[in-house]
Structure formats: C-alpha cells, structure tokens
Amino acid sequence: MSLKHRFENYTQLFSNRLSNVDALPQLAILGLLSGIATAVIILIFRFCIEFPLSFFLPNGDPENFEGLSGSLRALLPLSAASILAITWYKIKPPNRKVGVSLVMERLNYHQGYISGRSFFAQFCAGVVSIIGGLSSGREGPAVHLGAACSSLLGQKMRLPNNSIRTLVACGTAAAISASFNTPIAGVIFAMEVVMMEYTVVGFTPVVISSVSAAVLSHAVYGAETAFLVPHLFLNSLLEIPYIILCGFLIGAIGAAFVFITTFFMRFSSLNIFYRILIAGLITAAIASVFPQIMGIGYDTVNLSLNNTVSVWLFIAIAVAKLFATSISAGLGMPIGVIGPTLFIGATFGAAMGVIAQHLMPEIASTPGLYAMLGMGAMMGAVLQAPLSALMAILELTSNHNFIVPGMLMIVTAHLVANTLFKQKSLFLSVLEKQGLNYNANPTLQVLRRSSVESVMDRKFAQTGRFLALSEAKELLRLSPTWLIIEDDNQIPVSLLPAVDLVHFLETLKDSDEPAHIDLIEMPAQRRNAFALYNQATLQEALDHFAEKQCDVLYVERRGSTISRIIGVVARTDVENHYKYKKV
C-alpha cells in the first residue's frame, strides 16, 4: 500500500472516530491543532495592525492617535471608511457579514462552515478599520478569524460536521486567549456566548485550544495581559451599595449600546456604500474632538486603570465611544465591538470611581478598581455573558479581591439589561434584526454533537432490480438489514427492508418459484431512496427526513471523484440516540 493510501486510510479512520460524541482523544488533537493555527493567525493579524501604526503614529506608539493633528484625526477615519465603503459595495452581500454574529449564524444554520472569502474579508476589514482610526476592537475580528481558520481546517480534513462545530468553539476560545492572554475567559466565552452550551466532551478540546494559543502568545508578547492592571482591592464593604448602584447604571448603558446598534440597523435598506460613509463621517467628527475613541483605545483603558483624571473627561469619552461604535456597527461598518465595550465600561467605571472618592473620601477605593469592575459589568450587560466577564477580570488582575465586588456589579448589570430593559445579547439582537434566530434548544444541541455515522446501520447490500432466486438467497446469507435497489445506471431508486425479501421467499412454493424476483414489484414496504452525506449531524438528518418526507436515508461518502454508500440511517435510529444516549 502506498504512503498516500495509508495516509488517506488513517485520515478516514480518524474522521470515523469523530462521528461519535465521545471521541475525546481525537477532539483533543483537533483542539491542539486549532489553538496553534489560530494563535499564528492572530499574531499575524496583530502584526499587520501594530507594525504600520508604529511608523505612522507619533513616538512610535501604535495607539497614540491623540498625537495627531485635528485635521488628520478627522481625515484618517474618513479615508478608512471610504476604502471599506467601496470594498463592501463591490463584494456580494453574503460576504459582507463579519464578526461574532456571523460565527453564530454559521453555527446555527450551516454547521459551522465558514468560507475562505469570509476569512479574507474579515482580516482586511479588521486591519483597515483599526489602522484607519475607526472606533473598533480587534477581539471581534479575532474571534471570526479564529473560528474561520479552525472551520477551514475541519473542512479541509473532511471531518464530520459535529467536529467542525467543536473546532469553531476551539478557534473562538483560542482567539480570545491569544488577544487578552486570558485562557480561561476564552473557554468560557466560547461556551457561553458562541456555543451557548456546556459539555465535558466539548469543554476539553476548547481548553486545550485556548491554552496552546496562550502559550504561543506568551512566546511572542510575553506573559503580560492586554491591560496594565495595578494591584487593586476593595477598601471597605460599605462600598457594596455604591457598587450595586454602579451596576444598575452600567447595565442601563449596556442596554443603550444594544438599542442604538439595533436601531440603526433599521436603515439596512439604504445602499451599503452610503451607510458606511455616513458612519465614517460621524466617527471623523467625534474623533476630531475626542481622539481617544480612535482604534482599540487600550491606552485610554490603561489610563482609567492607573490614573485619576477629570470625571467629565471620562464621561465624555465614554459617551463618544458609545455613540461612535454603536452607530457605526448598526450602519454596517465592519468593526469589532468587544474591545469598545470594555473601553466604555472602563471609562464609565473610572468616572464612578472618581465620584465615589468625592462622595466618601474616607472609604472609597481607587477609580482603577471601579474601572476594572466597569469593564466586566459592561461586558456582562452587552454580551449577556456574566461568567465570561467575571473570569476575564479575574484573569486580567490575578486578584481574588475582585470576586465579591465583581460578581455583584456584573450580575446587577446583566440583570438590569436583560430584565429591566429586555435586551438580549448584542449578537443575538443583531441576528434577530437580520431575520435570523439562534436556536439553542437542548434537543438540537444533543443532536448536533453526533454525526450520522455514529448511528447508521452498516449492514446493507446494493443490488439491481431483478434477482435470480439463487442470487436472492446468496444475498440474504450476508444478513443485511437493508437492500439498496439500483437502476441500470447504479443509481439508488429504492430502499427495501431485507426482512421483507425473506418473508416473500418464505411464501413461495416449490411449484411456482419464479425465475427472477422483481424487487420493485414484489410485496414489501419499500422507501424512496434519498441520499444524506456522511458528514451530516443527527440534526441535519432529522431536517432531511422532514424535507423529503421520509423515514429512511442512505448515507453517502463523497470523494473527490466518486461517491459510495456506507450505510443506512432511519428516523428511529436518531430518536433512540436522543432518548437513550443523551450527553
């Protein structure tokens, strides 16, 4: 056997094993590959942003947009918006979708399949938007790039769709881990925000992916996190009521962010060229007055964590960032919103910290603590991901003193946005405005974790329509469950339970045994033959049953040149899997 054939056999064996929900060793390997590939992509993405900015911006600081003149601060985002407007106008509408909401859409409607064109569009849009000083973050684009990279890896290997879904979660976690240097928060974000489910089998490869991405990120950028966080602690438990009040305020701000974004999505009927250009004009006007909103703005976040400045300045730049980001995102500007969310939370939180020092100077903690809590609260409110937000601030600070105040402010903000203002996660709200529904039904989640290969019946035989009596008896000696009847061109036309042929032969008498048996005309419970490809999940199988109005499908493995049948799956097989093997 040639080396190529051996490799193909090993690949096929690996893929077959992944069709089962409990293929933990194989999933762990995929998690490692996904983490490494994603980390490399994110490092290249960061280099493409930081390298040109370090040459263009004053003092070689890739975030020093404040050092530009007023005219440049207006001209730069307008130029970037013009480039994106022309590009987005030229490309087809399906390829314009980017970011976390696109990843969730592909998971829910397309089993995690993300195209190379989408990957390329997101990479270019992310680089142009940040270099151009638009109000954008790199984490949203990074999630898209990580998920797309991992999805393309699974597609290239022709893995079952249930494994490609897991790979998307791995890429998401690795992207957050490599961007923030927060591997645990990356895992929780992938499961809580994108997948919206927790399973032990799914958790393990995601952890491996996140850790491997963090290791590579450490090797290049060191062990420092994305923010310069000083040692912060809560001065007094008497601050707790004030912290809860801050949670209420930031929850309302988070709800406002989601509302403004979805409000401006109402103008989606307007030509995309004009929408992006309008967003660029708004950003340019705001940036000419408040340059802090330009780019990812982590220098301003670090300022809020480490310095006390005017409360009005913090509030002004927070409001400016909120409007610049939410309006741009709502109008269709391909920007990341996770980074701006943290920026808004940090600056609003720092403002509340400065106010606290004026109101209760004897007991109030530093504004840096409120800035850090504000970041988590804003993330919890906008993304409806309180656990991810809490883990993010704990990893960023490496300080257990944040647990109690962090939980209080984050949960309060989450409840206010969700319960009081009836706002869903920003990404779910965006999908709803696009007429899409992210279905996190537990039944569907169970069915999406397994491939049809894990439940299909491999006992089948392919035969022509006419059989001699001896041929029929020889065929039944193989003990098939199903007979796949083919026409003269070897195309399946019907599925016949083998037991029906057995019963038919038992009814024959020696005197009237026919020369040939017509499998199409003989009495039997035949089914029309419809194909299902072997990568399909059990959810896709159920959808196919409903679409074709049938209860049996033959499973086909599609190669580069030929396809072959590898099994038969019945509706009862899928239903029994859900009833008796829930995981």
C-alpha positions in Angstrom: 0.0 0.0 0.0 1.4 3.4 -1.0 2.1 6.1 1.6 -0.7 8.3 0.1 -3.3 5.5 0.6 -2.1 4.8 4.1 -2.5 8.5 5.0 -6.0 8.5 3.5 -6.9 5.4 5.5 -5.6 6.9 8.7 -7.5 10.2 8.0 -10.7 8.3 7.3 -10.3 6.2 10.5 -9.7 9.5 12.4 -12.8 11.0 10.8 -14.9 7.9 11.5 -14.0 8.0 15.2 -15.0 11.7 15.4 -18.5 10.9 14.3 -19.2 9.7 17.8 -19.9 12.1 20.6 -17.3 10.6 22.9 -14.3 10.8 20.6 -12.3 12.7 23.3 -8.7 11.8 22.2 -9.4 12.8 18.6 -11.1 16.0 19.7 -8.1 16.8 21.9 -5.8 16.6 18.9 -8.1 18.8 16.9 -8.1 21.3 19.8 -4.3 21.5 19.8 -4.2 22.0 16.0 -6.9 24.7 16.2 -5.1 26.5 19.0 -1.8 26.6 17.2 -3.3 27.6 13.9 -5.5 30.3 15.5 -2.6 31.8 17.5 -0.5 32.1 14.4 -3.3 33.9 12.5 -4.0 36.3 15.5 -0.2 37.1 15.8 -0.1 37.9 12.1 -3.3 40.0 12.4 -1.8 42.0 15.3 1.5 42.5 13.5 -0.4 43.8 10.4 -2.0 46.4 12.7 0.7 47.4 15.0 3.7 47.5 12.6 2.3 50.2 10.3 0.8 52.2 13.2 4.2 52.2 15.0 5.6 54.0 11.9 2.7 56.3 11.3 1.7 57.5 14.7 3.9 59.9 16.8 6.6 58.5 19.1 6.3 55.1 17.5 3.3 54.3 19.8 0.7 52.2 17.8 -2.1 53.7 19.9 -1.1 57.3 20.0 -3.9 58.7 17.8 -4.1 61.6 20.3 -0.7 62.8 19.0 -2.2 63.5 15.5 -3.4 66.9 14.5 -7.1 67.7 14.4 -7.3 67.5 10.6 -5.5 64.1 10.5 -7.8 62.8 13.2 -10.8 63.5 11.0 -9.2 62.6 7.7 -7.9 59.2 8.8 -11.2 57.5 9.8 -12.9 59.1 6.8 -10.3 57.6 4.5 -10.7 54.2 6.1 -14.4 54.4 5.9 -14.2 55.3 2.2 -12.0 52.2 1.5 -14.4 50.0 3.4 -17.4 51.6 1.7 -16.1 50.9 -1.8 -15.0 47.4 -0.9 -18.2 46.4 0.8 -20.2 47.8 -2.1 -18.2 45.7 -4.6 -18.4 42.4 -2.7 -21.6 40.3 -2.6 -23.9 40.7 0.4 -23.3 37.2 1.9 -19.6 38.0 2.1 -20.2 41.3 3.9 -21.1 39.6 7.2 -18.3 39.5 9.7 -17.7 39.2 13.4 -19.1 37.1 16.2 -22.7 37.3 15.0 -21.5 35.8 11.7 -19.8 32.9 13.5 -23.0 32.3 15.5 -25.1 32.3 12.3 -22.8 29.8 10.6 -23.0 27.5 13.6 -26.8 27.7 13.8 -27.7 27.5 10.1 -24.6 26.0 8.4 -23.0 23.6 11.0 -20.0 25.9 11.5 -18.9 26.1 7.8 -17.1 29.4 7.3 -15.7 30.3 3.9 -12.2 31.4 3.0 -13.7 34.6 1.4 -15.3 35.5 4.7 -12.0 35.0 6.5 -10.2 37.2 4.0 -12.9 39.9 4.2 -12.7 40.0 8.0 -8.9 40.1 8.0 -8.7 43.1 5.7 -11.7 44.9 7.3 -10.2 44.4 10.8 -6.8 45.8 9.7 -8.2 48.8 7.7 -10.7 49.7 10.5 -8.1 49.8 13.3 -5.3 51.3 11.3 -7.7 53.9 10.0 -8.7 55.0 13.5 -12.3 53.9 13.4 -13.9 53.0 16.7 -13.2 49.3 16.5 -11.7 46.5 18.5 -9.5 43.6 17.5 -11.2 40.9 19.6 -14.4 40.6 17.5 -12.4 40.2 14.3 -10.1 37.8 16.1 -13.0 35.6 17.0 -14.1 35.5 13.4 -10.6 34.7 12.2 -10.0 32.0 14.8 -13.4 30.4 14.1 -12.9 30.6 10.3 -9.4 29.2 10.5 -10.5 26.2 12.6 -13.6 25.7 10.4 -11.5 25.7 7.2 -9.1 23.2 8.9 -12.1 20.8 9.6 -13.4 21.3 6.0 -10.0 20.5 4.5 -9.8 17.3 6.5 -13.4 16.5 5.6 -14.4 15.9 9.2 -17.9 15.3 10.4 -20.0 18.4 11.0 -20.2 17.8 14.7 -16.4 18.0 14.9 -16.4 21.2 12.7 -18.8 22.8 15.3 -16.4 21.9 18.1 -13.5 23.3 16.0 -15.3 26.6 15.7 -15.6 26.8 19.5 -11.9 25.9 19.8 -11.0 28.7 17.4 -13.1 31.2 19.3 -11.5 30.4 22.6 -8.0 30.5 21.2 -8.7 33.9 19.6 -9.8 35.4 22.9 -7.0 33.7 24.7 -4.3 35.0 22.3 -5.8 38.5 22.3 -6.2 39.1 26.0 -3.9 36.4 27.4 -6.9 35.1 29.3 -7.2 31.3 28.5 -10.0 30.6 31.0 -12.1 33.5 29.9 -11.5 32.4 26.3 -13.0 29.0 27.1 -16.0 30.4 29.0 -16.6 33.0 26.2 -16.7 30.3 23.5 -19.1 28.1 25.5 -21.3 30.9 27.0 -21.5 33.4 24.1 -21.0 31.5 20.9 -21.9 27.8 21.5 -24.3 28.6 24.4 -23.8 25.1 25.8 -21.5 23.3 28.3 -20.4 19.7 27.8 -17.5 17.8 29.2 -16.5 16.4 25.8 -16.8 19.8 24.2 -15.1 21.5 27.0 -11.8 19.5 26.8 -10.7 20.4 23.3 -11.7 24.0 23.8 -9.4 24.2 26.9 -6.5 22.6 25.0 -7.0 25.1 22.1 -7.2 28.1 24.5 -4.1 27.0 26.4 -2.0 26.3 23.3 -2.9 29.7 21.9 -1.9 31.4 25.2 1.4 29.6 25.1 2.2 30.9 21.6 1.1 34.4 22.5 3.4 34.3 25.6 6.3 33.3 23.4 5.8 36.4 21.2 4.3 39.1 23.5 5.3 37.8 26.9 3.1 36.9 29.9 1.6 40.4 30.3 -2.1 40.8 29.8 -3.7 43.2 27.4 -4.1 45.9 30.1 -1.6 47.2 32.7 -3.6 46.4 35.9 -2.2 47.7 39.2 -2.8 45.9 42.5 -6.4 46.9 43.3 -8.6 46.0 46.2 -11.9 46.9 47.8 -11.3 49.3 50.7 -14.5 48.7 52.6 -17.6 46.6 52.5 -19.5 49.9 52.9 -18.9 50.4 49.2 -21.1 47.5 48.3 -24.4 49.6 47.9 -22.5 52.0 45.7 -21.1 49.2 43.6 -24.6 47.8 43.1 -25.7 51.3 42.0 -22.9 51.4 39.5 -24.0 48.0 38.3 -27.5 49.5 37.6 -26.1 52.4 35.7 -23.7 50.4 33.6 -26.5 47.9 32.9 -28.6 50.7 31.5 -25.6 51.9 29.5 -25.1 48.4 28.1 -28.8 48.2 27.1 -28.5 51.6 25.4 -25.5 50.3 23.4 -27.5 47.4 22.1 -30.6 49.5 21.5 -28.6 52.1 19.4 -26.9 49.4 17.4 -30.2 47.7 16.5 -32.0 51.0 16.0 -29.5 52.0 13.2 -29.8 48.5 11.6 -33.3 49.7 10.5 -31.5 51.7 7.7 -30.2 48.5 6.1 -32.3 49.2 3.0 -30.0 52.1 2.3 -27.1 51.4 0.0 -24.2 49.9 2.0 -21.8 52.5 0.4 -23.7 55.4 1.9 -24.2 53.7 5.2 -20.5 53.1 5.8 -19.6 56.6 4.5 -22.1 58.2 7.0 -20.7 56.1 9.8 -17.2 57.3 8.8 -18.3 60.9 8.8 -19.8 60.5 12.3 -16.6 58.8 13.6 -14.4 61.5 12.0 -16.5 64.3 13.6 -16.3 62.7 17.0 -12.6 61.8 16.7 -11.6 65.4 15.8 -12.8 66.3 19.3 -12.1 63.1 21.2 -9.2 61.2 19.6 -9.3 58.7 22.5 -12.1 56.9 20.7 -9.9 56.0 17.7 -8.6 52.5 17.2 -8.7 49.9 20.0 -8.1 52.6 22.7 -6.4 50.4 25.2 -4.0 53.2 26.1 -7.1 55.1 27.4 -8.3 52.0 29.3 -4.9 51.8 31.0 -5.2 55.5 31.8 -8.5 54.8 33.5 -7.0 51.9 35.5 -3.9 53.7 36.7 -4.7 57.5 36.8 -7.3 59.8 38.2 -8.4 62.5 35.7 -11.4 64.7 35.3 -14.7 62.8 35.8 -16.2 64.8 33.0 -13.4 63.7 30.6 -14.1 60.1 31.4 -17.8 60.5 30.9 -17.3 62.5 27.7 -15.0 59.9 26.0 -17.2 57.1 27.2 -20.3 58.6 25.6 -18.4 59.5 22.5 -17.1 55.9 22.2 -20.6 54.5 22.8 -22.2 56.5 20.0 -19.3 56.2 17.6 -19.2 52.4 17.9 -22.9 51.6 18.2 -23.9 53.8 15.3 -21.1 52.5 13.1 -21.9 48.9 13.9 -25.6 49.5 13.3 -25.0 51.1 9.9 -23.0 48.1 8.8 -19.4 49.2 9.4 -17.3 46.0 9.7 -15.8 46.8 13.1 -15.3 44.8 16.3 -17.4 45.7 19.3 -15.9 43.7 22.1 -12.9 46.0 22.6 -15.1 49.2 22.6 -17.4 47.5 25.1 -14.5 47.1 27.5 -13.4 50.7 26.8 -16.8 52.1 27.6 -17.1 50.1 30.8 -13.7 51.1 32.0 -14.2 54.8 31.4 -17.7 54.9 32.9 -16.4 52.9 35.8 -13.5 55.2 36.3 -15.8 58.2 36.3 -17.9 56.5 39.0 -14.7 55.8 41.0 -13.8 59.5 40.9 -17.3 60.4 42.0 -17.0 57.8 44.8 -13.8 59.5 46.1 -15.6 62.8 46.3 -18.7 61.4 48.0 -16.9 59.1 50.5 -13.3 60.0 50.5 -12.5 58.0 53.7 -13.7 54.7 52.4 -13.8 54.8 48.6 -11.5 52.6 46.6 -9.4 53.9 43.8 -11.0 54.7 40.4 -8.9 51.9 38.9 -10.9 49.3 40.8 -14.2 50.8 39.5 -12.8 51.0 36.0 -11.9 47.3 36.2 -15.4 46.4 37.6 -17.0 48.6 34.9 -15.2 46.6 32.2 -16.7 43.4 33.5 -20.1 44.9 34.0 -20.3 46.3 30.5 -19.3 43.0 29.0 -21.8 41.2 31.1 -24.6 43.6 30.1 -23.9 43.9 26.4 -22.9 40.3 25.7 -25.2 38.8 28.3 -22.2 36.8 29.5 -21.7 37.3 33.2 -19.4 34.3 33.8 -17.1 35.2 30.9 -16.9 38.8 32.2 -16.1 37.7 35.7 -13.4 35.3 34.6 -11.9 38.0 32.3 -11.4 40.5 35.1 -10.1 37.8 37.4 -7.5 36.7 34.9 -6.6 40.2 33.9 -6.0 41.2 37.6 -4.8 37.8 39.1 -6.5 39.2 42.2 -9.2 37.3 44.2 -10.2 40.5 45.8 -12.3 41.2 42.7 -14.6 38.2 43.2 -17.2 39.7 45.5 -17.5 43.2 44.0 -17.0 41.8 40.5 -19.9 39.3 40.9 -22.2 42.0 42.4 -21.6 44.6 39.7 -21.6 42.2 36.8 -24.7 40.3 37.8 -26.5 43.5 38.6 -25.6 45.0 35.2 -26.6 41.7 33.5 -30.0 41.6 35.2 -30.8 45.3 34.6 -30.0 45.0 30.8 -31.8 41.7 30.5 -34.8 42.0 32.9 -35.4 45.7 33.2 -34.7 46.8 29.6 -35.5 43.4 28.0 -32.3 43.5 25.9 -30.7 40.2 24.7 -27.1 39.7 23.9 -25.8 42.2 21.2 -25.0 39.4 18.9 -28.4 37.7 19.3 -30.1 41.0 18.8 -28.1 41.6 15.6 -29.1 38.2 14.3 -32.8 38.8 15.1 -32.7 42.1 13.2 -31.3 40.2 10.2 -34.4 37.9 10.5 -32.4 35.0 12.0 -33.0 33.1 15.1 -30.2 31.4 17.1 -31.8 28.2 18.3 -30.1 26.9 21.4 -32.7 24.3 22.1 -31.2 21.5 24.3 -32.6 18.8 22.0 -30.9 20.3 18.9 -27.7 20.7 20.8 -27.6 17.0 21.6 -28.3 16.1 18.0 -25.6 18.4 16.7 -22.9 16.7 18.7 -23.1 13.4 16.8 -22.7 12.5 13.2 -25.0 10.1 11.3 -22.1 7.7 11.0 -22.4 7.1 14.8 -25.9 5.7 14.5 -26.3 4.4 10.9 -26.7 0.8 10.0 -23.8 -0.6 8.1 -25.5 -3.9 7.2 -26.8 -3.3 3.8 -26.4 -4.7 0.3 -26.6 -3.0 -3.1 -28.4 -4.8 -5.8 -30.2 -4.4 -9.1 -34.0 -4.6 -9.5 -34.1 -8.2 -10.8 -32.6 -11.1 -8.9 -32.5 -14.8 -9.7 -33.8 -16.9 -6.8 -30.3 -18.3 -6.1 -28.9 -14.7 -6.1 -31.5 -13.6 -3.7 -30.7 -16.4 -1.3 -27.0 -15.7 -1.6 -27.6 -12.1 -0.9 -29.5 -12.8 2.3 -26.7 -15.0 3.6 -24.8 -11.8 4.3 -27.6 -10.9 6.8 -28.2 -7.3 5.6 -30.7 -5.1 7.3 -31.4 -3.1 4.1 -31.3 -3.7 0.4 -30.5 -0.7 -1.7 -32.1 -1.2 -5.1 -30.3 0.5 -8.0 -31.3 1.2 -11.6 -29.3 0.3 -14.7 -27.0 3.3 -14.1 -26.3 2.1 -10.5 -28.3 5.0 -9.0 -30.3 4.1 -5.9 -34.0 4.2 -6.5 -35.5 2.4 -3.5 -34.7 1.1 0.0 -36.1 -2.3 0.9 -36.0 -3.9 4.4 -34.2 -7.3 3.9 -36.7 -9.0 6.1 -39.5 -8.3 3.5 -37.5 -10.3 1.0 -37.1 -13.1 3.5 -40.9 -13.2 4.1 -41.5 -13.1 0.3 -39.2 -16.1 -0.2 -41.0 -18.0 2.6 -44.3 -17.6 0.9 -43.1 -19.1 -2.4 -43.9 -22.7 -3.1 -41.6 -25.1 -4.9 -44.0 -25.4 -7.8 -44.3 -21.6 -8.5 -40.8 -20.4 -7.8 -40.2 -17.5 -10.3 -37.1 -17.4 -12.5 -36.4 -13.8 -11.3 -37.6 -11.7 -8.5 -38.7 -8.1 -9.2 -37.7 -6.2 -6.0 -39.8 -3.2 -7.1 -43.0 -5.1 -7.8 -42.9 -7.8 -5.0 -45.0 -7.0 -1.9 -42.8 -5.1 0.5 -42.6 -1.8 2.5 -40.2 0.0 0.2 -39.0 3.5 0.7 -37.9 6.1 -1.8 -34.1 6.4 -1.9 -32.8 9.8 -0.8 -29.1 10.5 0.0 -27.5 12.1 3.0 -23.8 12.9 3.1 -21.8 11.2 5.8 -20.6 14.5 7.4 -24.1 15.4 8.4 -25.1 15.7 12.1 -28.2 14.0 13.5 -30.0 17.3 13.4 -29.3 17.6 9.7 -30.6 14.0 9.3 -33.9 15.0 11.0 -34.2 18.1 8.8 -33.6 15.9 5.8 -36.3 13.4 6.9 -38.8 16.3 7.2 -37.8 17.9 3.9 -38.0 14.6 1.9 -41.0 13.3 3.9 -39.3 10.0 4.5 -38.1 8.0 7.5 -35.0 6.3 5.9 -32.0 7.7 4.1 -28.9 6.1 2.7 -25.6 7.6 3.8 -23.1 8.5 1.1 -19.4 9.3 1.4 -18.4 11.8 -1.2 -14.9 11.7 -2.5 -13.1 14.0 -4.9 -14.1 11.9 -7.9 -16.6 9.2 -6.8 -19.1 8.7 -4.1 -20.0 5.4 -2.3 -22.8 4.3 0.0 -21.6 3.5 3.5 -24.8 2.9 5.5 -28.5 3.5 6.0 -30.0 5.7 8.8 -33.6 5.5 9.9 -35.5 8.2 11.8 -35.9 5.7 14.7 -32.1 5.4 15.0 -31.8 9.2 15.5 -34.7 9.3 18.0 -33.3 6.4 20.0 -29.9 8.1 20.2 -31.5 11.2 21.8 -33.6 9.1 24.1 -31.0 6.7 25.4 -27.7 8.4 24.9 -28.1 12.0 26.0 -24.7 13.7 26.7 
